[in-house]
Amino acid sequence: MGHDKLRKFAENETFSCLLQPDASLVLDKSGDPSGGLRLHDHPIKGRWNGTMFAQDQPIVLELGCGKGEYTIDLSKRVPGRNYIGVDIKGARLWRGAKTATEERLPNVAFLRTRIEFIEAFFGPGEVSEIWLTFSDPQLKSENSRLTSPLFLERYRKFLKPGGIIHLKTDSRFLHEYSKAVAIENGLTILAATTDLYHEATAEVSLRSTSASRTPPPASPAVPPLTCPRVGTVAGGTLPTVAGPELFEVQTFYERMFLSQGYKITYLAFTIDHDGPYKHPYSFDSDYWRSIEGPRRFSHSPSSTQR
Ligand SMILES: C[S@@+](CC[C@H](N)C(=O)[O-])C[C@H]1O[C@@H](n2cnc3c(N)ncnc32)[C@H](O)[C@@H]1O
């Protein structure tokens, strides 16, 4: 391991805003007979307000936060909410935790864990909103996608009713997949656009058949994002989906993909749903994988090395 990483890991130990629990604290090694994960609750579950944060305020998560650009920026824009960036990579979290420490941001915390363990850390209704920023599209492994039915089941255990999930990604594959999951399960899509910075209207792409190889038509089922840069949905009847941060905050990966000419997509939806989440049977994964195209830089490997 490089000297720089070692230095960051050592400094990570000194940040009071960074929680780095050992996996053995939450993961029951005896496993689940059904093949799932058996988890123990972490002591902070249900107690972030009051333990990590002095102010009792709504909690917002950024999952796969990397260096935590959204977490840091949102915490400054909206002091009335508490923000937690979650990632497995300690060297990336170091950046966010260092900024939060140096700037004495009272409403920021970071959690170093696999997102697969997330329900061990948050109690029912403890989280108000989730941001997924440039998540790995996981082209081959559906259950590893952060918007798969498996992950939505996890989020449902701690997200408040009506809590919004924001997905900002360069990956058209992940955008369409997530939209298909939302449609298949009758979830409320609040906003969807396949070109955040250039399209004035949003679209919903509902692929009802996998036979066709042409992109699906836009549907009026979803209200467009009000553009430019207001961040509320048209008509004024739905709640504000996102503020100007949607356009104004760019993460490390977002800047990289923009510089390579990729369009940035955005999807906002709620996960209110009874019963198990269904797999999106109408999603044509071969088609969307084929238009994903070669990337000059891949997303970070799915490995969970530090
Ligand atoms: C493509 S990067 C995006 C980072 C940041 N959001 C950005 O936009 O710059 C994906 C991030 O998700 C993290 N990640 C991927 N799978 C994860 C998992 N299962 N648990 C925790 N973190 C994960 C990676 O460590 C990486 O930092």
The ligand as a Gaussian input file, in Angstrom:
#p B3LYP/6-31G(d) Opt

LIG

0 1
 C      -17.965000       5.583000      -9.683000
 S      -17.580000       5.989000      -8.046000
 C      -18.507000       7.471000      -7.763000
 C      -17.975000       8.254000      -6.593000
 C      -18.642000       9.620000      -6.379000
 N      -20.047000       9.475000      -6.080000
 C      -18.452000      10.489000      -7.583000
 O      -19.426000      10.720000      -8.310000
 O      -17.328000      10.945000      -7.809000
 C      -18.524000       4.795000      -7.155000
 C      -18.222000       4.797000      -5.676000
 O      -19.070000       3.860000      -5.063000
 C      -18.298000       3.105000      -4.135000
 N      -18.941000       1.784000      -4.040000
 C      -19.245000       0.962000      -5.062000
 N      -19.845000      -0.143000      -4.613000
 C      -19.915000      -0.007000      -3.261000
 C      -20.431000      -0.830000      -2.214000
 N      -21.010000      -1.993000      -2.487000
 N      -20.346000      -0.376000      -0.962000
 C      -19.756000       0.821000      -0.678000
 N      -19.243000       1.635000      -1.635000
 C      -19.334000       1.214000      -2.897000
 C      -16.911000       3.032000      -4.699000
 O      -15.952000       2.819000      -3.684000
 C      -16.798000       4.399000      -5.368000
 O      -16.223000       5.363000      -4.512000

